[in-house]
C-alpha cells in the first residue's frame, strides 16, 4: 500500500470528465467552421477538446490553410458558445459523477476548472443539478492561457485558498494531465473522454481509472491510501 497525504481540494475538469459533451462540442464547432468554409474531421475537434475554443479555431484554420484575424476569431468563438448553449439536452453526466461528488462534499474543497466558456457552464451546471457541489468554478473566460498551461488549475487553487501540492486534479485529456502536473498537483486520469488509458499513462498521472464509477479507488487516493 502506498500512503499519500490527504488532499485538501479536488479540482475536476468538465468536458469528458464529468460530462459527456463530445457531441455538443463537435456539433457547435462544425456548424461554425462549416459556415466559415473550413472543413476538418470530427476527430480533429475531438482530439482538441480541453484546449479551449479559440485555440481550437486557430488550429482548425491552420489545418485549412486559412487566415484568421483577431476580430473574426472573437466572433466565431461567441457564435460557437451560443450554439453550444442550445445543445444542453444532448449533454449528460457520466455514471458515478453525482455519487462521487456527494462522497467528497464536506470532506474537501471542490472546484471545477474547465476550458468551456462561462455561458455554457452556467447553463449546464443547474440543468444537471450539480452546481451546489462546487466551491469554485473557473472557466476559460477567467484565464488567458489554455491547457496544457496550468493557469486554470492554479487560479482554482488560489480561489480555494489551497496550495497546489494539496490539490488533486481529475482529468480525461492528455492536455489536462500535463496542465495538472505542470501546476505541481496530483492527478487522477480517467479514460472516459477521447483519450485511452495508454495515452493518458504516458503523461504520468498518479492514478488512472476507467470511469468515475471506480469511486472507492478515487476516494482511497484522495484521502490517503492507494
C-alpha positions in Angstrom: 0.0 0.0 0.0 1.3 3.5 -1.0 0.4 6.1 1.6 -0.2 9.6 0.4 -1.1 12.7 2.3 -4.8 13.6 2.3 -5.7 16.2 -0.3 -7.3 19.5 0.8 -9.0 20.1 -2.6 -10.2 18.2 -5.6 -10.4 20.0 -9.0 -12.5 18.5 -11.7 -12.4 19.1 -15.4 -15.8 19.2 -17.1 -15.7 18.1 -20.7 -15.1 14.3 -21.0 -14.5 14.0 -17.2 -17.8 14.8 -15.5 -20.0 15.3 -18.6 -20.2 13.6 -22.0 -20.1 16.8 -24.0 -18.4 15.4 -27.1 -21.5 15.6 -29.4 -22.4 19.1 -28.3 -18.8 20.4 -28.7 -18.3 18.8 -32.1 -21.6 19.9 -33.5 -21.1 23.5 -32.4 -17.6 23.7 -33.8 -18.6 22.1 -37.1 -21.6 24.4 -37.6 -19.4 27.5 -37.2 -16.4 26.1 -39.1 -18.7 24.9 -42.0 -20.2 28.4 -42.3 -16.7 29.8 -42.5 -15.7 27.4 -45.2 -13.2 25.4 -43.0 -13.6 21.6 -43.2 -12.0 19.4 -40.6 -12.9 16.0 -39.3 -14.9 15.3 -36.2 -11.8 13.6 -34.8 -9.7 16.7 -35.3 -12.1 18.6 -33.0 -12.5 15.7 -30.5 -8.7 15.4 -30.0 -8.6 19.1 -29.1 -11.4 19.1 -26.5 -9.9 20.7 -23.5 -7.6 23.2 -25.1 -10.2 25.9 -25.4 -12.5 27.3 -28.1 -10.2 29.9 -29.5 -7.1 27.7 -29.7 -9.2 25.0 -31.4 -10.4 27.5 -34.0 -6.8 28.7 -34.6 -5.6 25.2 -35.2 -8.6 24.3 -37.4 -8.0 27.4 -39.6 -4.3 26.5 -39.8 -5.3 23.0 -40.9 -7.5 24.5 -43.6 -4.7 26.9 -44.6 -7.0 29.8 -44.0 -6.2 33.2 -42.4 -7.9 34.1 -39.1 -7.8 37.6 -37.7 -8.5 38.5 -34.1 -11.9 40.0 -34.7 -13.1 37.0 -36.7 -11.8 34.7 -34.0 -13.7 36.5 -31.4 -16.9 36.4 -33.5 -16.6 32.7 -34.3 -15.9 31.9 -30.6 -19.0 33.7 -29.5 -21.1 32.0 -32.1 -19.8 28.6 -31.1 -20.7 29.3 -27.5 -24.2 30.4 -28.5 -24.8 27.2 -30.4 -23.4 25.0 -27.7 -25.6 26.6 -25.0 -28.6 25.5 -27.2 -27.4 21.9 -27.1 -27.7 21.2 -23.4 -30.2 18.4 -24.0 -27.6 16.2 -25.5 -25.1 16.6 -22.6 -25.3 14.0 -19.8 -23.3 13.4 -16.7 -21.2 10.2 -16.7 -22.2 7.4 -14.5 -20.9 7.8 -10.9 -20.4 11.5 -11.0 -23.1 12.5 -8.5 -22.2 9.7 -6.2 -18.5 10.8 -6.2 -19.3 14.5 -5.7 -21.6 13.6 -2.8 -18.9 11.5 -1.2 -16.4 14.4 -1.4 -18.7 17.2 -0.4 -17.9 18.5 3.1 -14.7 16.5 3.3 -12.6 18.5 0.8 -12.9 21.7 -1.2 -14.2 21.0 -4.7 -13.6 23.1 -7.8 -14.5 22.9 -11.4 -11.8 24.0 -13.8 -12.8 24.0 -17.5 -11.8 25.4 -20.8 -15.5 25.7 -21.7 -17.0 29.2 -21.6 -18.8 30.7 -18.7 -22.1 30.9 -20.5 -22.0 27.1 -21.3 -21.1 26.1 -17.8 -23.6 28.4 -16.1 -26.3 26.8 -18.3 -25.3 23.2 -17.8 -24.5 23.0 -14.0 -28.0 24.0 -12.9 -29.6 21.9 -15.7 -27.7 18.8 -14.4 -28.2 19.7 -10.8 -24.5 19.8 -9.8 -23.8 23.5 -9.3 -24.1 23.1 -5.5 -21.2 20.7 -5.2 -18.5 23.3 -6.3 -16.9 25.8 -4.0 -15.3 27.5 -7.0 -15.9 27.4 -10.8 -13.2 28.6 -13.1 -13.9 28.8 -16.9 -12.0 29.8 -20.0 -13.3 33.3 -19.5 -11.2 33.7 -16.3 -7.8 32.7 -17.7 -5.5 33.8 -20.5 -3.6 30.6 -21.3 -5.5 27.4 -22.2 -4.5 23.9 -21.1 -1.8 22.4 -21.2 -0.8 25.6 -19.5 -1.5 25.1 -15.7 -3.2 28.5 -15.3 -6.8 27.3 -14.9 -5.7 24.9 -12.1 -3.5 27.5 -10.4 -6.3 30.0 -10.4 -8.7 27.4 -9.0 -6.3 26.6 -6.1 -5.8 30.3 -5.4 -9.6 30.9 -5.3 -9.9 28.0 -2.9 -7.1 29.2 -0.8 -5.2 25.9 -1.1 -1.6 25.2 -2.1 -1.2 23.5 -5.5 0.6 20.5 -3.9 -2.5 19.9 -1.7 -4.8 19.6 -4.8 -5.9 16.5 -6.7 -7.0 17.1 -10.3 -9.4 14.7 -12.1 -8.9 14.9 -15.9 -9.7 12.9 -19.0 -7.3 14.5 -21.6 -3.5 14.5 -22.1 -3.7 18.3 -22.1 -5.3 18.3 -18.7 -2.9 15.8 -17.2 0.0 17.9 -18.5 -1.5 21.0 -17.0 -2.1 19.4 -13.6 1.5 18.1 -13.4 2.8 21.5 -14.5 0.8 23.1 -11.7 2.5 20.7 -9.2 -0.7 19.0 -8.4 -1.5 15.3 -8.1 -3.6 13.9 -10.9 -6.2 11.2 -11.5 -6.6 10.4 -15.2 -10.0 8.9 -16.2 -10.3 7.4 -19.7 -13.9 8.5 -20.2 -13.1 11.0 -22.8 -11.4 10.8 -26.2 -8.0 9.6 -24.9 -7.4 6.0 -24.0 -5.6 4.6 -20.9 -2.2 4.1 -22.6 -2.1 7.7 -24.0 -3.0 9.1 -20.6 -0.5 7.0 -18.7 2.3 8.3 -20.9 1.7 11.6 -19.2 2.5 10.0 -15.8 -0.7 10.7 -13.8 -0.7 9.5 -10.2 -3.7 7.2 -10.8 -5.5 6.0 -13.9 -9.1 4.8 -13.8 -11.6 3.7 -16.4 -14.5 5.7 -15.1 -15.8 7.6 -12.1 -17.8 4.6 -11.1 -14.5 3.5 -9.5 -15.4 5.8 -6.6 -13.6 3.7 -3.9 -10.3 3.9 -5.7 -10.7 7.7 -6.2 -11.6 8.2 -2.5 -8.8 6.0 -1.3 -6.3 8.1 -3.3 -7.7 11.4 -2.2 -8.0 10.5 1.5 -4.6 8.9 1.9 -4.1 5.4 0.7 -3.9 3.6 -2.6 
